[in-house]
Amino acid sequence: MRQSRDFTKIIRDPKFLMSIILILLNVFFAIYSDSYFSIENIFNMLKQSSMIIIVASAATILMMTGNFDLSTGSNLAMTGVIYAIQLSAGMPLWPAAIIAVLCGSMIGVVNGVLVSKMEFPPFIATLGTMYVGRGLALIFADGTPVRGEKIPLGIATLARGEFLGIPIPIFFIVVIVAVFMVVEKKSVFGKYSMAIGGNKNAAFFSGINAGGVVFWNYLIVAVLAAFAGILTSSRLASGDPRIGVGFEFDVILAILLGGTSLKGGKGSVIGTLIGALIVAVLGNGLDMLNILTFWQSILKGLIFVFAIIINEKILKNIGKDKLVTAKN
């Protein structure tokens, strides 16, 4: 009987279901394209999804608290523009990167203060900073991509270079996912984040500084979004204020597909990785099938709704099963 309950729990786990979907998608696209499973294409998919995975890993812990961030795409664009402007003015690579990340982190500070201290709803707070960040990116860049003879072509190495034949962004994926898996499973910060999302009042009476945990979550997400902006600017060898539109929804979609609840209290960084790979596989496979971009947007929207419905339904059932098991 216990084995039966354990098996039921496994097949209801969003990570298990999404892993099956990921496998089926890979099989489907491999049937229609001989080059789908080539090393070049696999690396290409991982590079394309690297920015989403980097930001979504941090945003997963944030969403466990019952909060989310809509400003990551604008932060990415603004940071990339600031980075490119400094390089075009002759500043060395690393000081320019540090200053750009510090500027991007200010969005996290504002989000953290608005949500944790002033108790703004996350939707209102981060929607506001999303528009501010995008506006600043456009103002700083004067509405056009920042390019210049002083921007060294060598910056592209950070996002397009290889080490031991493996693209550098893949190493970033491995390190960042590993770090946030440890944060989720082993750290007090991860456990506090989960507790806040599960029951904020109970967390408060347990002595957890909920406001402080939420604030630091927003700051960490902003820092990772800024880092993604540096990588994107490096790949393009310029700063484009128009990039990252819809990026925040790709991040949230990956997190939801991975089984993290919008209500908080449940989530998984490894699940987010699976969700991000599903998004990457779909985009890459549909491009190979020459499906137009606007049809891909429609499909992505349908998947977004599907992820919310299935995610919340599954998590709700798992919660009921645990309650029944505890009573028995």
C-alpha positions, -999 to 999 in steps of 0.1 A, spaced: 0 0 0 28 24 9 46 16 -24 14 24 -42 11 58 -25 48 65 -32 43 57 -69 12 79 -70 31 108 -54 59 104 -80 37 105 -110 19 135 -96 51 154 -91 53 182 -116 90 174 -122 82 139 -133 54 150 -156 74 178 -172 104 154 -176 81 131 -196 69 161 -217 105 172 -223 115 137 -235 84 135 -258 91 169 -273 127 159 -280 116 127 -297 90 145 -317 114 171 -331 142 145 -336 118 126 -359 113 157 -381 149 169 -382 180 149 -386 202 177 -372 181 182 -340 203 160 -318 236 174 -332 260 187 -307 259 221 -323 221 223 -320 221 211 -284 247 237 -274 227 263 -293 195 255 -273 214 256 -240 230 290 -249 196 304 -259 181 293 -226 210 302 -204 197 337 -196 163 324 -186 178 296 -164 202 320 -147 175 344 -137 148 318 -131 170 299 -106 170 329 -83 134 338 -91 123 303 -81 134 310 -45 115 344 -46 84 327 -59 85 302 -31 78 332 -8 46 339 -28 61 368 -47 73 373 -82 92 399 -103 80 414 -136 110 438 -140 137 412 -149 135 419 -187 138 456 -183 166 452 -158 184 430 -183 180 457 -210 190 486 -188 221 469 -174 232 459 -209 229 495 -221 248 509 -191 275 484 -196 279 492 -233 279 530 -227 308 526 -202 327 505 -227 322 529 -255 336 556 -232 368 536 -228 362 520 -193 378 486 -188 356 455 -190 354 444 -154 349 478 -137 322 485 -163 305 452 -155 306 458 -118 291 493 -121 264 480 -144 254 452 -121 253 476 -92 229 498 -112 207 468 -120 207 458 -84 190 491 -75 158 478 -92 159 449 -67 163 473 -38 133 493 -49 112 461 -55 123 448 -21 114 480 -3 80 484 -20 70 448 -14 85 439 20 85 473 37 56 492 22 36 461 15 28 469 -22 14 439 -41 42 423 -62 23 429 -94 20 467 -88 56 471 -75 74 452 -101 52 463 -130 62 499 -120 99 491 -120 95 472 -153 83 504 -170 109 526 -152 137 502 -161 127 501 -198 123 538 -199 157 544 -184 172 520 -209 157 539 -238 168 573 -224 203 562 -217 206 547 -252 187 575 -269 163 549 -283 189 531 -304 215 503 -297 247 515 -282 276 506 -304 310 522 -309 346 516 -321 357 516 -284 335 486 -275 360 457 -277 350 427 -298 365 406 -270 335 411 -248 317 386 -270 339 359 -256 320 360 -223 288 349 -240 300 333 -272 334 318 -262 342 282 -254 362 263 -228 372 227 -235 349 228 -265 319 237 -243 302 272 -246 310 293 -216 272 301 -208 267 264 -201 293 266 -173 273 295 -159 242 274 -160 258 245 -141 273 267 -114 242 289 -108 217 260 -108 240 241 -84 242 271 -61 205 277 -59 198 240 -55 219 242 -23 201 274 -13 168 256 -18 176 223 -1 203 231 25 203 267 35 183 285 62 174 312 37 158 286 14 138 270 42 127 305 54 116 314 19 95 282 17 80 288 51 70 323 43 52 312 12 35 283 30 22 304 59 34 340 64 17 344 97 31 312 111 66 322 98 63 355 116 53 339 149 82 315 145 106 344 145 113 346 108 120 381 95 97 377 65 103 412 52 141 408 53 139 374 35 117 388 7 139 419 3 170 398 -1 152 376 -26 143 406 -48 179 419 -46 193 385 -56 170 382 -85 179 418 -97 216 410 -95 212 378 -116 190 397 -141 218 424 -143 244 396 -148 222 382 -176 221 417 -191 260 418 -191 260 384 -209 235 396 -235 254 428 -242 285 407 -245 269 384 -270 256 413 -291 287 434 -286 263 463 -280 236 475 -256 201 473 -271 173 490 -250 147 470 -268 159 435 -259 143 415 -231 107 423 -239 87 394 -226 118 379 -209 101 381 -175 72 360 -187 96 333 -201 112 332 -166 79 329 -149 67 303 -174 99 281 -168 93 284 -130 56 274 -133 64 245 -156 89 233 -130 62 230 -104 66 261 -83 33 275 -71 23 311 -77 9 311 -42 43 302 -27 53 275 -3 63 249 -29 90 249 -56 120 233 -71 151 248 -88 157 216 -107 121 217 -118 127 252 -131 156 239 -151 134 213 -167 107 240 -174 133 263 -190 145 234 -212 110 228 -224 107 264 -234 140 262 -252 132 229 -269 99 243 -281 114 274 -295 143 256 -312 121 228 -326 94 251 -339 121 272 -356 134 241 -373 99 234 -385 97 269 -399 67 278 -377 62 316 -377 71 336 -346 36 348 -339 22 313 -339 50 304 -314 38 333 -292 2 319 -293 15 284 -283 36 299 -255 5 317 -241 -15 285 -242 13 267 -224 15 294 -198 -22 290 -190 -18 252 -191 11 254 -167 -9 274 -141 -39 251 -143 -20 218 -141 5 231 -116 -20 244 -91 -42 213 -96 -14 189 -90 0 207 -60 -34 209 -44 -40 172 -48 -5 164 -34 -14 186 -4 -47 166 1 -28 133 -1 -4 144 26 -32 154 48 -50 121 43 -18 102 49 -11 121 81 -46 114 94 -43 77 87 
